[in-house]
Each structure stands twice: as C-alpha cells, then as structure tokens.
C-alpha cells in the first residue's frame, strides 16, 4: 500500500504570485505548497458535492413527485 509520502511528486509551475499569496491568506496556509494542497482538496471536494447533487436531482426528477404551487406563483 502506498503511503502519502510515496505519492508525493515534484512539479514546477509558473503561478501568479499575487494570486498565490491571496489564496495562501484565504486558506490560512503556512506555505505555498500547503496552499496548493488545500486548493486542490477544495476543488476535489467541490466536484464530489456537485456530482452528488446532480445524482440526487436526477433521482428526484425520475421519482415522479409532483410539486404543487400552493401560492399560485409558478408558471405552467
């Protein structure tokens, strides 16, 4: 089984320094590496939330539930 240390690779990126510093402050990261790691974690978790939301929406639509407009504000 690979450990976290085994998965670490060295990459070199050309990044906007101001954007990186702003992200570091927003993410409360101590280092630039930690900033990139946290940003990647956020992107992955956002993608998973979006996937789960879309899946739930598809299930809801397929369920055939009828929504009544008790206030009469929805167009037909």
FIVEX-977200 format. One record per atom (N, C-alpha, C, O): atom name; x, y, z. Coordinates in Angstrom, 1 decimal. Layout:
! residues N
<"CA", <X, Y, Z>> ...
! end
This chain:
! residues 76
<"N", <0.8, -1.2, 0.0>> <"CA", <0.0, 0.0, 0.0>> <"C", <0.9, 1.2, 0.0>> <"O", <1.8, 1.3, 0.8>> <"N", <0.6, 2.2, -0.9>> <"CA", <1.4, 3.4, -1.0>> <"C", <1.0, 4.3, 0.2>> <"O", <-0.1, 4.5, 0.5>> <"N", <2.1, 4.9, 0.7>> <"CA", <1.8, 5.9, 1.8>> <"C", <1.8, 7.3, 1.1>> <"O", <2.1, 7.4, 0.0>> <"N", <1.3, 8.3, 1.9>> <"CA", <1.2, 9.6, 1.4>> <"C", <2.6, 10.1, 0.9>> <"O", <2.7, 10.8, -0.1>> <"N", <3.6, 9.7, 1.6>> <"CA", <5.0, 10.2, 1.2>> <"C", <5.4, 9.6, -0.2>> <"O", <6.1, 10.2, -1.0>> <"N", <4.9, 8.3, -0.5>> <"CA", <5.2, 7.7, -1.7>> <"C", <4.5, 8.4, -2.9>> <"O", <4.9, 8.3, -4.0>> <"N", <3.4, 9.1, -2.6>> <"CA", <2.6, 9.7, -3.7>> <"C", <3.1, 11.1, -4.0>> <"O", <2.6, 11.7, -4.9>> <"N", <4.0, 11.6, -3.2>> <"CA", <4.5, 13.0, -3.4>> <"C", <5.4, 13.0, -4.6>> <"O", <6.3, 12.2, -4.7>> <"N", <5.1, 14.0, -5.5>> <"CA", <6.0, 14.2, -6.7>> <"C", <6.4, 15.6, -6.8>> <"O", <5.8, 16.5, -6.2>> <"N", <7.5, 15.9, -7.4>> <"CA", <8.0, 17.2, -7.6>> <"C", <7.5, 17.8, -8.9>> <"O", <7.7, 17.2, -10.0>> <"N", <6.8, 18.9, -8.9>> <"CA", <6.3, 19.6, -10.1>> <"C", <6.8, 21.0, -10.0>> <"O", <7.0, 21.6, -8.9>> <"N", <6.9, 21.6, -11.2>> <"CA", <7.3, 23.0, -11.2>> <"C", <6.2, 23.8, -12.0>> <"O", <5.9, 23.4, -13.1>> <"N", <5.7, 24.8, -11.4>> <"CA", <4.6, 25.6, -12.0>> <"C", <5.0, 27.0, -12.1>> <"O", <5.8, 27.5, -11.3>> <"N", <4.4, 27.7, -13.1>> <"CA", <4.5, 29.1, -13.2>> <"C", <3.2, 29.7, -12.8>> <"O", <2.2, 29.5, -13.4>> <"N", <3.2, 30.3, -11.6>> <"CA", <1.9, 30.8, -11.0>> <"C", <2.0, 32.3, -10.8>> <"O", <3.0, 32.9, -10.6>> <"N", <0.8, 32.9, -10.8>> <"CA", <0.7, 34.3, -10.5>> <"C", <1.0, 34.5, -9.0>> <"O", <0.3, 34.0, -8.1>> <"N", <2.0, 35.2, -8.7>> <"CA", <2.5, 35.3, -7.3>> <"C", <1.4, 36.0, -6.4>> <"O", <1.2, 35.6, -5.2>> <"N", <0.8, 37.0, -6.9>> <"CA", <-0.3, 37.7, -6.1>> <"C", <-1.4, 36.8, -5.8>> <"O", <-2.0, 36.7, -4.7>> <"N", <-1.9, 36.0, -6.8>> <"CA", <-3.0, 35.1, -6.7>> <"C", <-2.6, 34.0, -5.6>> <"O", <-3.4, 33.6, -4.8>> <"N", <-1.4, 33.5, -5.7>> <"CA", <-0.9, 32.5, -4.7>> <"C", <-0.9, 33.1, -3.3>> <"O", <-1.3, 32.4, -2.4>> <"N", <-0.4, 34.3, -3.1>> <"CA", <-0.4, 34.9, -1.8>> <"C", <-1.8, 35.1, -1.3>> <"O", <-2.1, 34.9, -0.1>> <"N", <-2.7, 35.6, -2.2>> <"CA", <-4.1, 35.8, -1.7>> <"C", <-4.7, 34.5, -1.3>> <"O", <-5.4, 34.4, -0.3>> <"N", <-4.5, 33.4, -2.1>> <"CA", <-5.0, 32.1, -1.8>> <"C", <-4.4, 31.6, -0.4>> <"O", <-5.1, 31.0, 0.4>> <"N", <-3.2, 31.9, -0.2>> <"CA", <-2.5, 31.4, 1.0>> <"C", <-3.1, 32.1, 2.2>> <"O", <-3.3, 31.5, 3.2>> <"N", <-3.5, 33.4, 2.1>> <"CA", <-4.1, 34.1, 3.2>> <"C", <-5.5, 33.6, 3.4>> <"O", <-5.9, 33.3, 4.5>> <"N", <-6.3, 33.4, 2.3>> <"CA", <-7.7, 32.9, 2.4>> <"C", <-7.7, 31.5, 3.0>> <"O", <-8.6, 31.2, 3.8>> <"N", <-6.8, 30.7, 2.6>> <"CA", <-6.8, 29.3, 3.1>> <"C", <-6.1, 29.1, 4.4>> <"O", <-6.0, 28.0, 4.9>> <"N", <-5.5, 30.2, 4.9>> <"CA", <-4.8, 30.2, 6.1>> <"C", <-3.7, 29.1, 6.1>> <"O", <-3.5, 28.3, 7.1>> <"N", <-3.0, 29.1, 5.0>> <"CA", <-1.9, 28.1, 4.8>> <"C", <-0.5, 28.7, 5.2>> <"O", <-0.3, 29.9, 4.9>> <"N", <0.3, 28.0, 5.8>> <"CA", <1.6, 28.5, 6.2>> <"C", <2.6, 28.6, 5.0>> <"O", <3.4, 29.5, 4.9>> <"N", <2.5, 27.6, 4.1>> <"CA", <3.5, 27.6, 3.0>> <"C", <2.7, 27.6, 1.6>> <"O", <1.5, 27.4, 1.6>> <"N", <3.5, 27.9, 0.6>> <"CA", <2.9, 27.8, -0.8>> <"C", <2.4, 26.4, -1.1>> <"O", <1.4, 26.2, -1.8>> <"N", <3.2, 25.4, -0.7>> <"CA", <2.8, 24.0, -1.0>> <"C", <1.5, 23.7, -0.3>> <"O", <0.7, 23.1, -0.9>> <"N", <1.4, 24.1, 0.9>> <"CA", <0.2, 23.8, 1.7>> <"C", <-1.0, 24.5, 1.0>> <"O", <-2.1, 24.0, 1.0>> <"N", <-0.8, 25.7, 0.5>> <"CA", <-1.8, 26.5, -0.2>> <"C", <-2.3, 25.7, -1.4>> <"O", <-3.5, 25.5, -1.6>> <"N", <-1.4, 25.2, -2.2>> <"CA", <-1.8, 24.4, -3.4>> <"C", <-2.5, 23.1, -3.0>> <"O", <-3.5, 22.8, -3.6>> <"N", <-2.0, 22.5, -2.0>> <"CA", <-2.6, 21.2, -1.5>> <"C", <-4.1, 21.5, -1.1>> <"O", <-5.0, 20.8, -1.4>> <"N", <-4.3, 22.6, -0.3>> <"CA", <-5.6, 22.9, 0.2>> <"C", <-6.5, 23.3, -1.0>> <"O", <-7.7, 22.9, -1.0>> <"N", <-6.0, 24.0, -1.9>> <"CA", <-6.8, 24.4, -3.1>> <"C", <-7.2, 23.2, -3.9>> <"O", <-8.4, 23.1, -4.4>> <"N", <-6.3, 22.3, -4.1>> <"CA", <-6.7, 21.0, -4.8>> <"C", <-7.7, 20.2, -4.0>> <"O", <-8.6, 19.7, -4.6>> <"N", <-7.6, 20.1, -2.7>> <"CA", <-8.6, 19.4, -1.9>> <"C", <-9.9, 20.1, -2.0>> <"O", <-10.9, 19.4, -2.1>> <"N", <-10.0, 21.4, -2.0>> <"CA", <-11.2, 22.1, -2.2>> <"C", <-11.9, 21.9, -3.6>> <"O", <-13.1, 21.7, -3.7>> <"N", <-11.0, 21.8, -4.6>> <"CA", <-11.5, 21.6, -5.9>> <"C", <-12.1, 20.2, -6.0>> <"O", <-13.2, 19.9, -6.6>> <"N", <-11.4, 19.2, -5.4>> <"CA", <-11.9, 17.8, -5.5>> <"C", <-13.2, 17.6, -4.7>> <"O", <-14.1, 17.0, -5.1>> <"N", <-13.3, 18.3, -3.5>> <"CA", <-14.5, 18.1, -2.7>> <"C", <-15.7, 18.9, -3.3>> <"O", <-16.8, 18.4, -3.2>> <"N", <-15.4, 20.0, -4.0>> <"CA", <-16.5, 20.7, -4.7>> <"C", <-17.0, 19.9, -5.8>> <"O", <-18.2, 19.8, -6.1>> <"N", <-16.1, 19.2, -6.6>> <"CA", <-16.6, 18.3, -7.6>> <"C", <-17.4, 17.2, -7.1>> <"O", <-18.4, 16.8, -7.7>> <"N", <-17.0, 16.6, -6.0>> <"CA", <-17.8, 15.5, -5.4>> <"C", <-19.2, 16.0, -4.9>> <"O", <-20.2, 15.3, -5.1>> <"N", <-19.2, 17.2, -4.3>> <"CA", <-20.5, 17.7, -3.9>> <"C", <-21.4, 18.0, -5.1>> <"O", <-22.6, 17.7, -5.1>> <"N", <-20.9, 18.5, -6.2>> <"CA", <-21.6, 18.7, -7.4>> <"C", <-22.1, 17.4, -8.0>> <"O", <-23.3, 17.4, -8.5>> <"N", <-21.3, 16.4, -8.0>> <"CA", <-21.7, 15.1, -8.5>> <"C", <-22.9, 14.5, -7.7>> <"O", <-23.8, 14.0, -8.3>> <"N", <-22.7, 14.6, -6.4>> <"CA", <-23.8, 14.1, -5.5>> <"C", <-25.1, 14.8, -5.7>> <"O", <-26.2, 14.3, -5.6>> <"N", <-25.0, 16.2, -5.8>> <"CA", <-26.2, 17.0, -6.0>> <"C", <-26.9, 16.6, -7.3>> <"O", <-28.1, 16.5, -7.4>> <"N", <-26.1, 16.5, -8.4>> <"CA", <-26.7, 16.2, -9.7>> <"C", <-27.3, 14.8, -9.6>> <"O", <-28.4, 14.6, -10.2>> <"N", <-26.7, 13.8, -9.0>> <"CA", <-27.3, 12.5, -8.8>> <"C", <-28.6, 12.6, -8.0>> <"O", <-29.6, 11.9, -8.4>> <"N", <-28.6, 13.3, -6.9>> <"CA", <-29.9, 13.4, -6.2>> <"C", <-31.0, 14.1, -7.0>> <"O", <-32.1, 13.7, -6.9>> <"N", <-30.6, 15.1, -7.8>> <"CA", <-31.6, 15.8, -8.6>> <"C", <-32.1, 14.8, -9.7>> <"O", <-33.3, 14.8, -9.9>> <"N", <-31.3, 14.0, -10.3>> <"CA", <-31.8, 13.0, -11.3>> <"C", <-32.7, 12.1, -10.6>> <"O", <-33.8, 11.7, -11.2>> <"N", <-32.4, 11.6, -9.4>> <"CA", <-33.3, 10.6, -8.7>> <"C", <-34.6, 11.3, -8.4>> <"O", <-35.7, 10.7, -8.5>> <"N", <-34.6, 12.6, -8.0>> <"CA", <-35.8, 13.3, -7.7>> <"C", <-36.7, 13.4, -8.9>> <"O", <-37.9, 13.2, -8.8>> <"N", <-36.1, 13.8, -10.0>> <"CA", <-36.9, 14.0, -11.2>> <"C", <-37.5, 12.7, -11.7>> <"O", <-38.6, 12.7, -12.1>> <"N", <-36.7, 11.6, -11.6>> <"CA", <-37.2, 10.3, -12.0>> <"C", <-38.3, 9.7, -11.1>> <"O", <-39.0, 8.9, -11.5>> <"N", <-38.3, 10.2, -9.9>> <"CA", <-39.3, 9.7, -8.9>> <"C", <-40.7, 10.0, -9.2>> <"O", <-41.6, 9.4, -8.8>> <"N", <-40.9, 11.0, -10.1>> <"CA", <-42.3, 11.4, -10.5>> <"C", <-43.0, 12.2, -9.5>> <"O", <-44.2, 12.4, -9.6>> <"N", <-42.4, 12.7, -8.5>> <"CA", <-43.0, 13.6, -7.5>> <"C", <-43.6, 14.8, -8.1>> <"O", <-43.0, 15.4, -9.0>> <"N", <-44.8, 15.1, -7.8>> <"CA", <-45.5, 16.3, -8.3>> <"C", <-45.4, 17.4, -7.2>> <"O", <-45.8, 17.2, -6.1>> <"N", <-44.9, 18.5, -7.7>> <"CA", <-44.8, 19.7, -6.7>> <"C", <-46.0, 20.6, -7.0>> <"O", <-46.2, 21.1, -8.1>> <"N", <-46.8, 20.8, -6.0>> <"CA", <-47.9, 21.7, -6.1>> <"C", <-47.5, 23.2, -5.7>> <"O", <-46.7, 23.4, -4.8>> <"N", <-48.0, 24.1, -6.5>> <"CA", <-47.7, 25.5, -6.2>> <"C", <-48.9, 26.1, -5.4>> <"O", <-49.9, 26.5, -5.9>> <"N", <-48.8, 26.0, -4.0>> <"CA", <-49.9, 26.4, -3.2>> <"C", <-50.1, 27.9, -3.2>> <"O", <-51.1, 28.4, -2.7>> <"N", <-49.1, 28.7, -3.6>> <"CA", <-49.2, 30.1, -3.7>> <"C", <-49.6, 30.6, -5.0>> <"O", <-49.9, 31.8, -5.2>> <"N", <-49.6, 29.8, -6.0>> <"CA", <-50.0, 30.2, -7.4>> <"C", <-49.0, 31.1, -8.1>> <"O", <-49.4, 31.9, -8.9>> <"N", <-47.7, 31.0, -7.7>> <"CA", <-46.7, 31.9, -8.3>> <"C", <-45.9, 31.2, -9.4>> <"O", <-45.2, 31.9, -10.2>> <"N", <-46.0, 29.9, -9.6>> <"CA", <-45.2, 29.2, -10.6>> <"C", <-46.0, 29.2, -11.9>> <"O", <-47.2, 29.0, -12.0>> <"N", <-45.2, 29.5, -13.0>> <"CA", <-45.9, 29.4, -14.3>> <"C", <-46.1, 28.0, -14.8>> <"O", <-45.3, 27.1, -14.4>> <"N", <-47.1, 27.8, -15.5>> <"CA", <-47.3, 26.4, -16.0>> <"C", <-46.8, 26.2, -17.4>> <"O", <-47.0, 25.1, -17.9>> 
! end
